[in-house]
Amino acid sequence: MAERVVIIGSGPAGHTAAIYTARANLKPVMFEGFASGGIPGGQLMTTTEVENYPGFPEGIQGPELMERLRKQSLRFGARLFTEDATRVDLKTRPFTVASAGRTVQAHALIIATGATAKRLGLPGEQRLWNNGMSACAVCDGALPVFRNKPLVVVGGGDSAAEESTFLTKFASKVYLIHRRGELRASKIMQARVLGNPKIEVVWNTVVADVLGEDAVRAVRLRDVTTNQERELACGGLFYAIGFTPNTALFSGQLEMDEHGYLVTESGSTRTSAPGVFACGDVQDKHYRQAVTAAGSGCMAALDCERWLTDEGLAE
């Protein structure tokens, strides 16, 4: 017997969708992992202090926030499998979602598999991630640990320009490290960066390593034209080199943009396949915030419920 709705992914978007569909008596099933082998709970499981999620004036640890959302999903009757979905067949109905341990059929599917921040793979990266390193300046840049310190941003596109500008509100100085001699960012974003006295662009340079024991104290820079290396003291390192949406599982089955993000109808979470909905960072390359992911999870649940009702598959 097919389930009414299966949710793949367990970040803020997935759990909000689970809460709403469970309260609508749709008895959702969730695969907490996903095709890329991600951590159940999504990116917030690797985040320390979350200060900008509404309802927590004192802040909350990322894993604690996700545990609360998980308990809320369970409270309303969602069934959670702590497994990666490894195969999805959207060509036949009901849809098929399979993991290593089970195969489930579903009338509707909500995709909340998120996106993974690209990293440089520096020698000190694993040791210092979340100890002065981040891939989201808007999420973490206002934390006390970064205030009134020189900060480093890596990248050259609009995201790097935007995040560098944002960090000037808190940093004593921002160094934008770019491997080329000109930015890829749009002209207006370039003008904001180059016209900001608190931002210094370091051209033709890459970050070779991040230094520090328990916190970032410096980065080692390498000039790509001379190969000379030097240390630059700083209190934080931010990556702005892009994200990879976790959509490989749906390749050839759903419409994606040139970067691999799932395409949804304007003002909706509907994908190119009827009965399939996408929410959170897997379809959002602009905001990438926990609160916007949760909001889109609510939208996906409501869209899904209406579609099931229209198809005569829900009361």
C-alpha positions, 0 to 999 in steps of 0.5 A: 500500500502506497504512502500518501507522502514521503519526505526526503531530507531532515533539515528545517525544510523537511521537518517543517513539511513533516509537522504540517503533513502529519497534522493534516493526517497524511501520515508522512514518512521521512528518510532522514538521510539522503542520496549524498550520505548527509548528516540527518538534520542537515547543515545545522547539525554542523553549526554551533550558535544559531542567533537568528532563528525566531523564538530563541532570543538567547540563541540555540545550538544548531543540533539542539534546534534540529532535535527539537524539530525532530521531536515535534515531527514525531509528536504529530505522528511522522515516521522517521527512517534514519537512512539514506534514500538511494533510489527514486523512481518518478516515472511510474505511479505511485513513486518509488523511494528506496534505501539500502534497507527498505522500499516505499511507494508514495503518491506524493514526494517532498524533496528537502535534500538541501545543498552542500557548501563547497570547501577548499580542503585545507589542512586545518579545515576539519580542525577549525570548522565552526571554530572561526570558519564558516560558509555563511557570513549572513548566518554567523558573521554577527556572532561575538567571536567575529566582532571587531576582528579582521576577517577573511572571505574567499571568493570572487562572485556576487556571494563573496561581494555580498558577504564581504560587505555584510561583514564590514558591519562587525569586522575591523577589516575584511580581506577578500581573497580572489585567485584572479585579477578581477572579480566575477561579481556583477558591476554593482556588487564590485563597486560596493566592494571596491568603494568600501574602505573596510574591504581590501581585495587581495588579488591573484591569491589563494588560501593555502591553509588556515592556522590556529589550534582551537580558533582561527588566528591566521591564514596562509596565503599563496600568490598564484603568480609568484608562488610566494606564501605569507601569513595574514592574521585574522579572526575568521575565515568565510567561504563564499565559493558556492554550494552544490545542491543535493539533486543527483538522486533526481537527475533526468527525472526533474527539471533543474537549472544550470547549477543543478537546483530543482526548478519550482513554479513561481510562488509554489513548491511544485516541480516539473513532475506532478505530485513532487514538491521541493523546499529548502536549499535544494531549490533556493540558491538566494537566501539559504537560511534556516527560517526561509527553509522552514517557511518553504517546508510549510509551503511544500506541505500545503501544496502537497495536501492540496494536490493529494486532495484534488487527486482524491488521495486525501480526505 
